[in-house]
Amino acid sequence: MDPKLLIDGIPLLFDAAKAGYPRFRRWRESDNFTRLVRLLDQRFERHEFLYGQDWSFLRSDAEDAEALEAFFVSEAPLRPALLEAVERHLSVVSDAAPPLRELAEEVVAVIEDVANELWSDDTDRIVFELRRLVGPTLTGLDEVKAQNEAILEQIQRLQREEVRIVSFSSAPEDLRPGLERLAEDDETAAIRLNDTLLGGASVIDAAESLIDEAPSWVMKGPAVGQIWHLLGRIAARNGRWARAEQAYLRAADLGFARPATAIARAGEAAHAQGESERFDELLERAERIDAADIAVSILRADELNDPEARLTRLESARASTKEEEAALGAARARARLLAGEAGTNPRTRSTIRYARGCESTRSAKSRRATESSIDGSVADQVVTTSSVARLRKDGQ
């Protein structure tokens, strides 16, 4: 939130503090509660055990509602009251699930994180954020003045340190890291991209529209290459390979910092469309730019039948994000599977067990006809049982 906006909102905080913050009882209202449910659904849509959870109990159950009321109005802690109440209402049937208390803790932590995102009224958002910056609620005129001074001090510190209060908490979990990296170079573009993607019928529909229409704001600016690379990843994760290839190539043309990565990903998208010659051409082009690029290394390694040669080819690969670390780990696991180490290597066995769990719990609508070898997201980068069979066949 803009520090200037926070300063302008101080008179609003005065009025709200004097009244005891009754405005936040509106969390129960349909618009605000619906937004809370949507935020929870988005956070847990890829969760192995909390996907599809019914959250209506947060408003209908007396204990849950009382704990949330105290949290929003009086800044009372959600633990242990809400933690215990949520635990009783979670619908988890899998034997592989962790204890319900751990899952309830995840839910409570997300509610704390998205609390300021559920208000449909802008004034509510400003007052809630100002109060959060200061700490516990203060009463009385003198204390309100002290609260004002504390707010000003913190805002001035934020301005001095050039701290950006920008949140992408409402974005899907697999999209959030890319938006945060984009914000480091172009905060305005990241916010606009986030709003555009979440404002469409779906994230993928909005991304495809941006790729097709290429409005001026995604063609100019200091980080347009990052924008197009992120659009390419969204398209690839949803199996829209033609648009993924288009977006990745445009990312390379518009100055993406790692053109070899973008071009190699474009090559993988071409391969997924059955265009083997274009795949070879793009991968060779990417390799000429940077042979040690992680996307190039993984795709080249996957072409090799000898497991030791695969592992050797991956030695020089450089991962710069958590997603790429996951992709590199999966590529090494595939090589070890090809070598027949699955029965003896504990790390490989663990990878397979996790992958099979992901495969068994993913909904039909989220499955991809062709999965990326160089995308490290939990949803798309898994060593599935079908991958295991394919690898063993290749190794014959």
ChimeraX attribute file (.defattr): number of C-alpha atoms within 10 A of each C-alpha:
attribute: neighborCount
match mode: 1-to-1
recipient: residues
	/A:1	13
	/A:2	12
	/A:3	18
	/A:4	11
	/A:5	10
	/A:6	19
	/A:7	17
	/A:8	11
	/A:9	16
	/A:10	19
	/A:11	13
	/A:12	16
	/A:13	24
	/A:14	18
	/A:15	13
	/A:16	18
	/A:17	21
	/A:18	14
	/A:19	11
	/A:20	14
	/A:21	21
	/A:22	13
	/A:23	15
	/A:24	21
	/A:25	14
	/A:26	18
	/A:27	23
	/A:28	17
	/A:29	13
	/A:30	10
	/A:31	14
	/A:32	17
	/A:33	20
	/A:34	16
	/A:35	18
	/A:36	24
	/A:37	18
	/A:38	15
	/A:39	22
	/A:40	22
	/A:41	20
	/A:42	17
	/A:43	21
	/A:44	20
	/A:45	18
	/A:46	21
	/A:47	17
	/A:48	18
	/A:49	19
	/A:50	21
	/A:51	19
	/A:52	14
	/A:53	16
	/A:54	14
	/A:55	18
	/A:56	12
	/A:57	15
	/A:58	22
	/A:59	17
	/A:60	11
	/A:61	13
	/A:62	12
	/A:63	17
	/A:64	20
	/A:65	18
	/A:66	14
	/A:67	20
	/A:68	24
	/A:69	20
	/A:70	15
	/A:71	19
	/A:72	22
	/A:73	18
	/A:74	16
	/A:75	16
	/A:76	15
	/A:77	14
	/A:78	20
	/A:79	14
	/A:80	11
	/A:81	15
	/A:82	22
	/A:83	22
	/A:84	17
	/A:85	20
	/A:86	22
	/A:87	17
	/A:88	11
	/A:89	18
	/A:90	19
	/A:91	14
	/A:92	17
	/A:93	8
	/A:94	10
	/A:95	7
	/A:96	10
	/A:97	13
	/A:98	11
	/A:99	11
	/A:100	18
	/A:101	15
	/A:102	12
	/A:103	19
	/A:104	21
	/A:105	18
	/A:106	14
	/A:107	21
	/A:108	16
	/A:109	14
	/A:110	16
	/A:111	19
	/A:112	13
	/A:113	13
	/A:114	19
	/A:115	17
	/A:116	19
	/A:117	19
	/A:118	21
	/A:119	22
	/A:120	16
	/A:121	11
	/A:122	9
	/A:123	14
	/A:124	20
	/A:125	18
	/A:126	23
	/A:127	25
	/A:128	22
	/A:129	18
	/A:130	24
	/A:131	22
	/A:132	14
	/A:133	14
	/A:134	18
	/A:135	12
	/A:136	12
	/A:137	17
	/A:138	18
	/A:139	15
	/A:140	10
	/A:141	12
	/A:142	10
	/A:143	13
	/A:144	18
	/A:145	14
	/A:146	14
	/A:147	25
	/A:148	20
	/A:149	13
	/A:150	15
	/A:151	21
	/A:152	18
	/A:153	13
	/A:154	16
	/A:155	20
	/A:156	15
	/A:157	12
	/A:158	14
	/A:159	14
	/A:160	9
	/A:161	9
	/A:162	10
	/A:163	11
	/A:164	14
	/A:165	9
	/A:166	13
	/A:167	17
	/A:168	19
	/A:169	16
	/A:170	22
	/A:171	19
	/A:172	19
	/A:173	18
	/A:174	18
	/A:175	18
	/A:176	16
	/A:177	16
	/A:178	19
	/A:179	23
	/A:180	17
	/A:181	14
	/A:182	23
	/A:183	19
	/A:184	12
	/A:185	15
	/A:186	18
	/A:187	17
	/A:188	13
	/A:189	21
	/A:190	23
	/A:191	18
	/A:192	13
	/A:193	22
	/A:194	20
	/A:195	14
	/A:196	14
	/A:197	22
	/A:198	18
	/A:199	11
	/A:200	13
	/A:201	9
	/A:202	10
	/A:203	20
	/A:204	20
	/A:205	15
	/A:206	17
	/A:207	26
	/A:208	20
	/A:209	13
	/A:210	18
	/A:211	20
	/A:212	11
	/A:213	10
	/A:214	12
	/A:215	11
	/A:216	8
	/A:217	12
	/A:218	20
	/A:219	16
	/A:220	12
	/A:221	15
	/A:222	14
	/A:223	23
	/A:224	24
	/A:225	28
	/A:226	27
	/A:227	26
	/A:228	30
	/A:229	30
	/A:230	23
	/A:231	29
	/A:232	31
	/A:233	25
	/A:234	22
	/A:235	26
	/A:236	29
	/A:237	24
	/A:238	20
	/A:239	22
	/A:240	19
	/A:241	22
	/A:242	16
	/A:243	22
	/A:244	31
	/A:245	28
	/A:246	20
	/A:247	32
	/A:248	32
	/A:249	24
	/A:250	24
	/A:251	29
	/A:252	22
	/A:253	15
	/A:254	22
	/A:255	15
	/A:256	22
	/A:257	13
	/A:258	17
	/A:259	24
	/A:260	26
	/A:261	26
	/A:262	31
	/A:263	31
	/A:264	32
	/A:265	32
	/A:266	32
	/A:267	31
	/A:268	30
	/A:269	28
	/A:270	22
	/A:271	18
	/A:272	21
	/A:273	17
	/A:274	11
	/A:275	13
	/A:276	14
	/A:277	12
	/A:278	17
	/A:279	22
	/A:280	16
	/A:281	14
	/A:282	23
	/A:283	26
	/A:284	19
	/A:285	18
	/A:286	25
	/A:287	20
	/A:288	12
	/A:289	16
	/A:290	17
	/A:291	19
	/A:292	19
	/A:293	21
	/A:294	25
	/A:295	31
	/A:296	31
	/A:297	27
	/A:298	24
	/A:299	22
	/A:300	18
	/A:301	23
	/A:302	21
	/A:303	9
	/A:304	16
	/A:305	16
	/A:306	15
	/A:307	20
	/A:308	15
	/A:309	13
	/A:310	24
	/A:311	20
	/A:312	13
	/A:313	20
	/A:314	25
	/A:315	13
	/A:316	13
	/A:317	19
	/A:318	15
	/A:319	15
	/A:320	9
	/A:321	13
	/A:322	12
	/A:323	19
	/A:324	20
	/A:325	18
	/A:326	19
	/A:327	26
	/A:328	26
	/A:329	17
	/A:330	24
	/A:331	25
	/A:332	22
	/A:333	22
	/A:334	27
	/A:335	25
	/A:336	19
	/A:337	24
	/A:338	24
	/A:339	16
	/A:340	15
	/A:341	16
	/A:342	19
	/A:343	9
	/A:344	9
	/A:345	13
	/A:346	11
	/A:347	12
	/A:348	20
	/A:349	16
	/A:350	12
	/A:351	19
	/A:352	22
	/A:353	15
	/A:354	14
	/A:355	19
	/A:356	16
	/A:357	16
	/A:358	21
	/A:359	18
	/A:360	12
	/A:361	14
	/A:362	16
	/A:363	12
	/A:364	8
	/A:365	7
	/A:366	13
	/A:367	15
	/A:368	15
	/A:369	8
	/A:370	16
	/A:371	21
	/A:372	21
	/A:373	20
	/A:374	26
	/A:375	23
	/A:376	21
	/A:377	18
	/A:378	16
	/A:379	18
	/A:380	23
	/A:381	24
	/A:382	26
	/A:383	24
	/A:384	21
	/A:385	16
	/A:386	11
	/A:387	15
	/A:388	16
	/A:389	13
	/A:390	12
	/A:391	21
	/A:392	15
	/A:393	10
	/A:394	12
	/A:395	16
	/A:396	7
